[in-house]
Amino acid sequence: MLETDRLDPSFRVLLREGSRRREATLEEFREWIAGFLAIGLVLAVPFYGLVSTPDFTLVEQSEAAELNTGLGGFGPPAVNPVAILTRLETNQLSPSDIRSVQTRLKESGFDPGPIDGLAGKRTLAALNAYRQSVRLTPALVVSRETIDALPVR
């Protein structure tokens, strides 16, 4: 029998083909398993809705969890439209008010950008710089409440 250190080229081709087939079979097997898991999940969710009782839960109830409104899921949060409208009416500034604020900020040495009546990033940054100079907390929006500390011209 003839012994050589090199493999026969046809044998390498067979090894490659076997490896490719094995990988294809493993991939097909993984797809089957994923499909069965997906089917199980699809079947388990409606089943959970049918047998959901205080004794049977998938997740332990915590104090922070909100009550579920049944199979419909979460409901919209309660809204008080009167409070929202009141807040909008009291805090909203007109463009002329914002121009006045921008002018007062510019006269105080803080750059609000162009005096255009729009409360943008630069106006808010100038307002916060002024509020910081008089040891007030920064504001999130330009509103009637946040401009009370500005000097009157």
Sequence and secondary structure as in RCSB ss.txt:
>XXXX:A:sequence
MLETDRLDPSFRVLLREGSRRREATLEEFREWIAGFLAIGLVLAVPFYGLVSTPDFTLVEQSEAAELNTGLGGFG
PPAVNPVAILTRLETNQLSPSDIRSVQTRLKESGFDPGPIDGLAGKRTLAALNAYRQSVRLTPALVVSRETIDAL
PVR
>XXXX:A:secstr
    SS  HHHHHHHHHHHHHHHHHHHHHHHHHHHHHHHHHHHHHHHHHHH BTTB SS   TTS    GGG   
     HHHHHHHHHHH   HHHHHHHHHHHHHTT   SS SS   HHHHHHHHHHHHHTT    SS  TTTTTTS
   
